[in-house]
Structure formats: C-alpha cells, structure tokens
Amino acid sequence: MIDLRGRVALVTGGSRGIGRACVERLAEAGADVVINYLTSREAAQELARAVERRGRRALTVKADVSEPEDVAAMLEHLGERFGRLDILVSNVAGGGFRSLLEASPRHFEATMNTNVRALLSLTQAAYPLLKQSSGLAKVIAMSSHGSHRALPAYGLLGASKAALESLVRHLALELGPQGINFNVVLAGLVPTDSTQHLPEADKFFAANQARLLVRERELTPADVANTVLYLASPLSDLIQGQVIVVDGGATLHG
Ligand SMILES: NC(=O)c1ccc[n+]([C@@H]2O[C@H](COP(=O)([O-])OP(=O)(O)OC[C@H]3O[C@@H](n4cnc5c(N)ncnc54)[C@H](OP(=O)(O)O)[C@@H]3O)[C@@H](O)[C@H]2O)c1
C-alpha cells in the first residue's frame, strides 16, 4: 500500500479532469494537497473540502502557471503554510486545437509558456521547498502522444509536449543528484473537458476505444492518476527522467 501521510503535494490544474483525479488519489494515500486552479474556484474549493473530510490538509491557490510571477507567489504562499513540498504534479496544458498555418506567434508563445515554461518556473520557485523534503522529492509532468506522433490540429501542443519531455530529462540530470526525481506520465485519450473540444471528438474516442488492448475497460482520469501516485511514492525512487505511457496499449499496434 502506498502511504503518503505527512507528505505535501501541489497539483497544478487540480480543479478538473486528470489534475482533479490526481488530487483525489494523493489525498486518499494520505498526502496534504495544494490545489492550483485558474478559473474554477468553486470546483477547487469543493474538492478541498472533500480532501479535508478525509482528515488531510488542503489549500486552494489561484495562479496562472504560464506567468512566472504567479507561480512564485503561489510557492511563497505554499511555503508559508506548509514549509516544504514533497510532490509536484505539473499537470496544466493549454493552447487549443488548431492547424499550424493558423497558429499565430501569440498562440505559439501562450502554448509554450503554459505547457513548457511553467514546469521550469515551478521547479525554480519550488526548489528550496523540494530540498526540505525528507526522502526524495517527486516532480511529475503530464504529456501526451503528440510529443512523438503527428496528430490532427495538435501541432503546437505536440511540439510543446516534446519540449516538456526534454526539459524533464534535463532537470533530472541537473537536480536528480540533489534528491529530486523528475518523470513524465504520458496519457492516452481520456474523456475530460479539454477533449470535448477535439475536432470530431466522438469519432476519435470510438477509434481509440477499439484499439485498447485491455478487456472491458476505458481509460479514465483515475487510471492516469494511479501512475502519478506510483511516481509520487518511494516505490518509484529508482525511476528517474523517464516517460511512462498509460494508454491501455492503444498505440502499441499498427
Ligand atoms: N485528456 C486527455 O485525453 C489527455 C491526454 C494526454 C495528456 N493529457 C494531459 O493531461 C493534462 C490535463 O488535461 P485535462 O484533459 O485533464 O485538462 P482539463 O480537463 O481541460 O483541465 C485543465 C486544468 O488546468 C487548469 N488550467 C488551465 N490553464 C491554466 C493555467 N494557465 N494556470 C493554472 N491552471 C490552468 C484548469 O483550471 P480552471 O478550470 O480553474 O481554469 C483545469 O483544472 C494536460 O497536460 C494534458 O495535455 C490529457
């Protein structure tokens, strides 16, 4: 059993979707959780109350992770409340689905700042708090198959996920010896608010479901959160700088 009692976790974009499932899993395992959100204040607060009903501490923090000043303020607030950070789940992504010919410089910057620079800002701001962790601190970033495959309307997002995975490897190189593990969870197609905006979402989901190599299962946010939980725990201490795919085998076959 994974026991995270006494550990402090921050989940960015914890108010909805996969981030919310990560908050639930980490709190179930005993962690105190800081729930970052941008617009879904009610959802974040309702989730925090659910965490507290489990007997864990919870804090909600509004911060735009694409803005380094917001990230720094969030980590300062977290430090004042908890004094350290053991688990950082960098889950937020943004950018929207569009063709590359329609992508403006503003779209490019927003996508990269939200999906890539955020992890760098978070790590830099969290570093003194991660160093306070007893045992290894764990940083987990969220990626997708767009990092290494070409998908319709996914050019900017895919390029940002490739850069994110590279950033994780280089952070592992620089900070691994100091007691911080950096890994990536690469999720297959999961029903969340964001995937509702996929062009031809229904068709995409049906095709993906047909490709799963697991019997009578759909991929859910909780499946992705289970892998995050593993990477947040001491069971994964020797996993460093890796990408773990959670897609039910959908991309394994031709
Ligand atoms: N769903 C999939 O099929 C899938 C597949 C592979 C990878 N992923 C990855 O999994 C992660 C989560 O995806 P999801 O589908 O769960 O997304 P989602 O349901 O759209 O949720 C996005 C979350 O991010 C927050 N957020 C958005 N922009 C933010 C910002 N600038 N600063 C702070 N918070 C921000 C939202 O907060 P508010 O609601 O408060 O605004 C919300 O909590 C992403 O990295 C995504 O690329 C998803």
The ligand as an SDF file (V2000), in Angstrom:
LIG
                    3D

 48 52  0  0  0  0  0  0  0  0999 V2000
   -7.4860   14.4100  -21.6070 N   0  0  0  0  0  0  0  0  0  0  0  0
   -6.6600   13.7180  -22.3730 C   0  0  0  0  0  0  0  0  0  0  0  0
   -7.0640   12.9030  -23.2320 O   0  0  0  0  0  0  0  0  0  0  0  0
   -5.1740   13.8860  -22.1990 C   0  0  0  0  0  0  0  0  0  0  0  0
   -4.3330   13.0000  -22.8950 C   0  0  0  0  0  0  0  0  0  0  0  0
   -2.9600   13.1280  -22.7370 C   0  0  0  0  0  0  0  0  0  0  0  0
   -2.4390   14.1120  -21.9160 C   0  0  0  0  0  0  0  0  0  0  0  0
   -3.2850   14.9500  -21.2580 N   0  0  0  0  0  0  0  0  0  0  0  0
   -2.6800   15.9820  -20.4090 C   0  0  0  0  0  0  0  0  0  0  0  0
   -3.2280   15.9410  -19.1010 O   0  0  0  0  0  0  0  0  0  0  0  0
   -3.2270   17.2500  -18.5490 C   0  0  0  0  0  0  0  0  0  0  0  0
   -4.6080   17.5870  -18.0320 C   0  0  0  0  0  0  0  0  0  0  0  0
   -5.5220   17.5260  -19.1130 O   0  0  0  0  0  0  0  0  0  0  0  0
   -7.1020   17.5000  -18.8770 P   0  0  0  0  0  0  0  0  0  0  0  0
   -7.6840   16.8900  -20.1040 O   0  0  0  0  0  0  0  0  0  0  0  0
   -7.4060   16.9270  -17.5510 O   0  0  0  0  0  0  0  0  0  0  0  0
   -7.4500   19.0680  -18.8720 O   0  0  0  0  0  0  0  0  0  0  0  0
   -8.7740   19.8250  -18.4320 P   0  0  0  0  0  0  0  0  0  0  0  0
   -9.8590   18.8800  -18.0560 O   0  0  0  0  0  0  0  0  0  0  0  0
   -9.0490   20.8230  -19.5090 O   0  0  0  0  0  0  0  0  0  0  0  0
   -8.3180   20.6080  -17.0980 O   0  0  0  0  0  0  0  0  0  0  0  0
   -7.3800   21.6160  -17.2240 C   0  0  0  0  0  0  0  0  0  0  0  0
   -6.9970   22.0960  -15.8310 C   0  0  0  0  0  0  0  0  0  0  0  0
   -5.9300   23.0170  -15.9770 O   0  0  0  0  0  0  0  0  0  0  0  0
   -6.2740   24.2480  -15.3560 C   0  0  0  0  0  0  0  0  0  0  0  0
   -5.6340   25.3410  -16.0860 N   0  0  0  0  0  0  0  0  0  0  0  0
   -5.7240   25.6170  -17.4100 C   0  0  0  0  0  0  0  0  0  0  0  0
   -4.9020   26.6330  -17.7140 N   0  0  0  0  0  0  0  0  0  0  0  0
   -4.2780   27.0050  -16.5550 C   0  0  0  0  0  0  0  0  0  0  0  0
   -3.3010   27.9590  -16.2270 C   0  0  0  0  0  0  0  0  0  0  0  0
   -2.7650   28.7700  -17.1640 N   0  0  0  0  0  0  0  0  0  0  0  0
   -2.8830   28.0520  -14.9330 N   0  0  0  0  0  0  0  0  0  0  0  0
   -3.3980   27.2410  -13.9760 C   0  0  0  0  0  0  0  0  0  0  0  0
   -4.3350   26.2950  -14.2340 N   0  0  0  0  0  0  0  0  0  0  0  0
   -4.7550   26.1830  -15.5130 C   0  0  0  0  0  0  0  0  0  0  0  0
   -7.7820   24.2900  -15.3430 C   0  0  0  0  0  0  0  0  0  0  0  0
   -8.1620   25.1340  -14.2820 O   0  0  0  0  0  0  0  0  0  0  0  0
   -9.5100   26.0300  -14.2570 P   0  0  0  0  0  0  0  0  0  0  0  0
  -10.6520   25.1000  -14.5560 O   0  0  0  0  0  0  0  0  0  0  0  0
   -9.5060   26.5380  -12.8540 O   0  0  0  0  0  0  0  0  0  0  0  0
   -9.3480   27.1160  -15.2620 O   0  0  0  0  0  0  0  0  0  0  0  0
   -8.1100   22.8130  -15.1130 C   0  0  0  0  0  0  0  0  0  0  0  0
   -8.0230   22.4960  -13.7490 O   0  0  0  0  0  0  0  0  0  0  0  0
   -2.6940   18.1780  -19.6610 C   0  0  0  0  0  0  0  0  0  0  0  0
   -1.3000   18.3590  -19.5020 O   0  0  0  0  0  0  0  0  0  0  0  0
   -2.9720   17.3970  -20.9200 C   0  0  0  0  0  0  0  0  0  0  0  0
   -2.1180   17.7480  -22.0000 O   0  0  0  0  0  0  0  0  0  0  0  0
   -4.6390   14.8770  -21.3780 C   0  0  0  0  0  0  0  0  0  0  0  0
  1  2  1  0
  2  3  2  0
  2  4  1  0
  4  5  1  0
  4 48  2  0
  5  6  2  0
  6  7  1  0
  7  8  2  0
  8  9  1  0
  8 48  1  0
  9 10  1  0
  9 46  1  0
 10 11  1  0
 11 12  1  0
 11 44  1  0
 12 13  1  0
 13 14  1  0
 14 15  2  0
 14 16  1  0
 14 17  1  0
 17 18  1  0
 18 19  2  0
 18 20  1  0
 18 21  1  0
 21 22  1  0
 22 23  1  0
 23 24  1  0
 23 42  1  0
 24 25  1  0
 25 26  1  0
 25 36  1  0
 26 27  1  0
 26 35  1  0
 27 28  2  0
 28 29  1  0
 29 30  1  0
 29 35  2  0
 30 31  1  0
 30 32  2  0
 32 33  1  0
 33 34  2  0
 34 35  1  0
 36 37  1  0
 36 42  1  0
 37 38  1  0
 38 39  2  0
 38 40  1  0
 38 41  1  0
 42 43  1  0
 44 45  1  0
 44 46  1  0
 46 47  1  0
M  CHG  2   8   1  16  -1
M  END
$$$$
